[in-house]
Amino acid sequence: MSATDYSQDRSWRAGQATTPLRRDRSRRMRRTTWPVRVVVGAVLVAAFLICGTAFRVWYVARADDRREVDAVVVLGAAQYDGEPSSVFAARLRHAEALYEDGLAPRIVTVGGSRAGDAYTEAEAGRRYLIGRGVPASAVIAVGEGSDTLGSLRAVDARAQQDGWDSALVVSDPWHSLRARTMARDSGLQAWTSPTRSGPVVQTRETQARYIVRETAALLYYTITKAPVETETSGLG
């Protein structure tokens, strides 16, 4: 065997010896990267879902789908001995403007009461509107529900009883998408006309906080079909 042949033979044997090692290393790398790819994929899907939902909350908050409907439905918020809070009052004034524009023949105020309350949110809202000159016959109080979903289900039951089914839902901008989703899930033909006044829309910091909160709450509702329990926000 010549020196050249001998050298080639050694190279071939060395290659044959390292091939199983390379294959084993390749298999170990595949086993390691597969879970990593799954985790990275899950993180990307979650990020896309969260960002997409946040964008929808922001987009619907900027829209006003006012149109002629059977009723303007005002979602309740805190009230104090029959007097609406500033958040609730802003919603009620917006509902009054929609009524005066002839978009609906009735306003429906909603919301139950908490322990110790003399009035429900619905009753406080009705008193406020009548005090501002809205005819008593045009304001219906549905004082049931401790959260948005419960209140809207009660509104749908009243709508079936009275023979109407379409509504403009009035709430704060960031709550609009979830409120509309819940209203439609409850059986109403619903659109939203959010208020543009009140403390919830005054500062960018407040707006950002509510967008984050509503994104989480909407994702929770989408998964569980249950509302987020909120005792003080009026956005349950």
VORO-210602 format. One line per 8 residues: for each residue x negated, y negated, z of C-alpha. Coordinates in nm, 3 decimals, padded with zeros to 5 digits. Example, Ala and Ser with C-alpha at 12.3 -4.5 7.8 and 13.67 -1.06 7.14 Angstrom:
2
-01.230 00.450 00.780 | -01.367 00.106 00.714
This chain:
236
00.000 00.000 00.000 | -00.140 -00.336 -00.100 | -00.162 -00.628 00.137 | 00.121 -00.800 -00.047 | 00.346 -00.493 -00.024 | 00.265 -00.456 00.343 | 00.356 -00.818 00.414 | 00.685 -00.787 00.228
00.769 -00.468 00.417 | 00.710 -00.639 00.753 | 00.929 -00.930 00.652 | 01.209 -00.696 00.546 | 01.192 -00.502 00.875 | 01.192 -00.824 01.076 | 01.500 -00.943 00.886 | 01.678 -00.616 00.947
01.603 -00.640 01.318 | 01.733 -00.995 01.355 | 02.053 -00.946 01.152 | 02.247 -00.776 01.440 | 02.132 -01.053 01.673 | 02.259 -01.319 01.436 | 02.591 -01.142 01.398 | 02.630 -01.114 01.774
02.547 -01.481 01.821 | 02.799 -01.577 01.554 | 03.071 -01.370 01.722 | 02.997 -01.533 02.059 | 03.019 -01.879 01.903 | 03.357 -01.798 01.746 | 03.489 -01.672 02.079 | 03.371 -01.993 02.247
03.503 -02.240 01.989 | 03.853 -02.088 01.957 | 03.977 -02.204 02.303 | 03.812 -02.541 02.248 | 03.999 -02.584 01.921 | 04.328 -02.493 02.089 | 04.271 -02.746 02.368 | 04.167 -03.020 02.125
04.469 -02.945 01.905 | 04.706 -02.959 02.204 | 04.559 -03.291 02.317 | 04.597 -03.438 01.968 | 04.961 -03.322 01.942 | 05.039 -03.464 02.287 | 04.874 -03.795 02.200 | 05.067 -03.815 01.873
05.396 -03.740 02.052 | 05.337 -03.997 02.326 | 05.220 -04.270 02.088 | 05.506 -04.197 01.848 | 05.764 -04.217 02.127 | 05.613 -04.541 02.258 | 05.633 -04.690 01.910 | 06.000 -04.592 01.880
06.077 -04.748 02.221 | 05.906 -05.069 02.108 | 06.070 -05.067 01.763 | 06.427 -05.013 01.886 | 06.372 -05.274 02.158 | 06.311 -05.533 01.886 | 06.624 -05.440 01.689 | 06.979 -05.568 01.736
07.235 -05.339 01.573 | 07.533 -05.563 01.646 | 07.842 -05.468 01.446 | 08.215 -05.438 01.493 | 08.292 -05.158 01.738 | 08.563 -05.046 01.975 | 08.384 -05.161 02.290 | 08.079 -05.337 02.427
07.938 -05.114 02.703 | 07.727 -05.292 02.965 | 07.497 -05.067 03.163 | 07.492 -05.145 03.531 | 07.204 -05.263 03.748 | 07.175 -05.378 04.106 | 07.452 -05.586 04.263 | 07.468 -05.749 04.603
07.808 -05.761 04.773 | 07.981 -05.802 04.439 | 07.727 -06.042 04.289 | 07.525 -05.903 03.995 | 07.147 -05.920 04.018 | 06.965 -06.140 03.769 | 06.894 -05.835 03.551 | 07.260 -05.730 03.552
07.386 -06.086 03.498 | 07.168 -06.124 03.187 | 07.324 -05.809 03.041 | 07.675 -05.928 03.124 | 07.625 -06.268 02.961 | 07.498 -06.098 02.645 | 07.804 -05.870 02.642 | 08.026 -06.174 02.683
07.864 -06.338 02.380 | 07.924 -06.025 02.170 | 08.288 -06.022 02.279 | 08.330 -06.390 02.195 | 08.179 -06.324 01.851 | 08.470 -06.086 01.789 | 08.261 -05.769 01.765 | 08.482 -05.573 02.006
08.823 -05.611 02.170 | 08.700 -05.490 02.508 | 08.398 -05.490 02.740 | 08.329 -05.184 02.951 | 08.122 -05.236 03.265 | 07.968 -04.925 03.414 | 07.780 -04.807 03.721 | 07.863 -04.652 04.055
07.775 -04.761 04.406 | 07.511 -04.674 04.663 | 07.561 -04.594 05.029 | 07.697 -04.898 05.212 | 07.803 -05.090 04.899 | 08.144 -05.256 04.908 | 08.157 -05.270 04.528 | 08.047 -05.051 04.242
07.820 -05.201 03.977 | 08.114 -05.173 03.734 | 08.344 -05.369 03.967 | 08.081 -05.638 04.027 | 08.029 -05.671 03.651 | 08.402 -05.699 03.585 | 08.447 -05.966 03.853 | 08.156 -06.163 03.707
08.296 -06.158 03.352 | 08.647 -06.250 03.461 | 08.501 -06.534 03.664 | 08.337 -06.662 03.345 | 08.669 -06.667 03.163 | 08.684 -06.329 02.991 | 09.047 -06.207 03.004 | 09.099 -05.944 03.273
09.284 -05.726 03.020 | 08.970 -05.712 02.806 | 08.734 -05.586 03.079 | 08.738 -05.222 03.188 | 08.537 -05.105 03.488 | 08.412 -04.745 03.484 | 08.260 -04.714 03.830 | 08.110 -04.370 03.800
07.756 -04.245 03.765 | 07.436 -04.309 03.956 | 07.224 -04.316 03.641 | 07.255 -04.399 03.272 | 07.349 -04.049 03.162 | 07.619 -04.007 03.425 | 07.766 -04.348 03.349 | 07.775 -04.289 02.974
07.942 -03.953 03.017 | 08.208 -04.127 03.225 | 08.247 -04.391 02.952 | 08.294 -04.120 02.690 | 08.566 -03.959 02.905 | 08.741 -04.298 02.933 | 08.702 -04.355 02.558 | 08.869 -04.023 02.481
09.148 -04.110 02.723 | 09.207 -04.451 02.562 | 09.155 -04.339 02.203 | 08.834 -04.514 02.095 | 08.483 -04.387 02.026 | 08.237 -04.651 01.899 | 08.030 -04.880 02.118 | 07.755 -05.138 02.132
07.542 -05.053 02.435 | 07.395 -05.352 02.617 | 07.089 -05.308 02.835 | 06.733 -05.436 02.849 | 06.528 -05.400 02.529 | 06.295 -05.125 02.649 | 06.587 -04.916 02.775 | 06.773 -04.934 02.443
06.639 -04.620 02.273 | 06.699 -04.391 02.568 | 07.041 -04.545 02.636 | 07.142 -04.500 02.271 | 07.016 -04.141 02.272 | 07.211 -04.059 02.587 | 07.525 -04.233 02.459 | 07.522 -04.033 02.137
07.450 -03.711 02.326 | 07.752 -03.791 02.546 | 07.980 -03.810 02.240 | 07.995 -04.180 02.158 | 07.916 -04.341 01.824 | 07.663 -04.580 01.970 | 07.435 -04.863 01.865 | 07.240 -05.106 02.079
07.232 -05.482 02.124 | 06.975 -05.556 02.396 | 06.968 -05.872 02.601 | 06.679 -06.110 02.533 | 06.691 -06.287 02.870 | 06.634 -06.192 03.230 | 06.327 -06.099 03.437 | 06.261 -05.774 03.251
06.164 -05.961 02.933 | 05.983 -06.261 03.076 | 05.618 -06.152 03.083 | 05.403 -05.926 02.867 | 05.286 -05.737 03.174 | 05.647 -05.654 03.263 | 05.722 -05.554 02.906 | 05.418 -05.325 02.887
05.509 -05.161 03.218 | 05.863 -05.088 03.102 | 05.748 -04.953 02.765 | 05.520 -04.706 02.945 | 05.796 -04.615 03.187 | 06.059 -04.570 02.918 | 05.825 -04.362 02.703 | 05.776 -04.119 02.991
06.146 -04.122 03.080 | 06.254 -04.054 02.721 | 06.008 -03.767 02.683 | 06.136 -03.624 03.012 | 06.497 -03.653 02.895 | 06.412 -03.498 02.556 | 06.262 -03.194 02.728 | 06.503 -03.152 03.020
06.822 -03.335 02.910 | 06.825 -03.486 03.257 | 06.776 -03.850 03.363 | 06.486 -03.978 03.567 | 06.601 -04.060 03.917 | 06.552 -04.434 03.977 | 06.707 -04.597 04.277 | 06.620 -04.961 04.207
06.545 -05.016 03.839 | 06.891 -04.974 03.694 | 06.732 -04.774 03.413 | 06.790 -04.419 03.531
